[in-house]
Amino acid sequence: MKLKINSQGLKGRLKVPGDKSISHRSIMFGSIAKGKTIIHDILRGEDVLSTIEAFRALGVEIEDDGQVITVHGQGISKLKEPEKALDMGNSGTSTRLLSGILAGLPFETTLFGDDSLSKRPMDRVATPLQMMGAEIVGQTDKVKLPMTIKGSAHLKAIDYVLPVASAQVKSAVIFAALQAEGLTKVVEKEKTRSHTEEMLVQFGGEITVSDKTILVPGGQKLIGQEVTVPGDISSAAFWLVAALVVENSELILENVGINETRTGILEVIQAMGGQLEIEQDEVAKAATLKVKASQLKGTEISGDLIPRLIDELPIIALLATQVEGKTIIRDAAELKVKETDRIAVVADALNSMGANIEPTDDGMIIQGGTKLHAPENAINTLGDHRIGMMVAIAALLVENGEIDLERAEAIQTSYPSFFDDLGKLSGNL
Ligand code: S3P
């Protein structure tokens, strides 16, 4: 698709679409609980649709009346062997979390995905689930999709120190632990998003979290709930950055989820000197964010901040090209195993537009104050939704010429209404 977006400033108000991580988990918890789960404001992006289809194939009745989703859960033991292999599309979250559920079910399931997902490491979930007693065979000895999981009705609890900071791996072990005999202990090196732990409690489950140690007793039964999904801060991130860097912008973003394990980007914006107001809603963990075009300066982003903004690093890299001075991103080697190698792909895309980004082994060094121009060659998302949205926001800063964005449809993964919202907020309807 050709991108040429002129804007005199982004203006207006937007209710950002539902959080992807919470949407996946609401379907999963609803499917393994007993009783009805009603979900409001779910994200109907392709990744979440992959999760819905997977649970339908496992025998769960899931209705969508266009307003709410109703999951008719019958308890985890009622999930049944699917007739064919399950298509996980582009979704790492669907694949890894579902693996933890399948690990305790006494049948065989094969999972496969698209070209991007087929390159991503699955040994990180296979290893702990095998320790608990599941049989998992992948495409290579590093375990990639297609992967076959033969669950065991007699999973054993484990003590597991997560070798990588990954909420997906943590969640897979928690889902398996619910079905195991004994008490499972998971220790995180760095705290990652806590949605699985919080929703487990919401669905009537038992879990103890103290700092980075999580204890989950086995043999649990969950009860269906009514869930309202807050807006996705990872989607809001594109508008936050657009408003900060496009002159004369002023945006109000409503209902943005502000679970503290996800709010790293707000701290980066504040450290850079951005004009950002955060008004917390009275109930839910959501807030209204007010953001204005700002004079910004570079910062350092590293350590335990990284898991709290890992998905926002592509758009933060674009932000850093527009501030005064240098921004250094460290400790973010996990970026290399996302939907693409986001260190290389972000640096290549933005450098082809005139940015000055040095990719490093675990991050990027970004010189600010660069003027972006249309690149000579097309930019391909390589199937990575966040690369597509980053390039579209970068297009707002390009004065002359157009950007040829290939595989833009990847954006459907997490934000189907992205271009509608871009049109509205930038005055290009
Ligand atoms: C997610 C966890 C993160 C994140 C992904 C969603 C989740 O992945 O990047 O978009 O919902 O648990 P990792 O667990 O691989 O860090």
Residues whose N, C-alpha, C, O or C-beta is under 5 A from the ligand:
A	BS01	S3P	S21 T93 A165 S166 A167 Q168 V169 D311
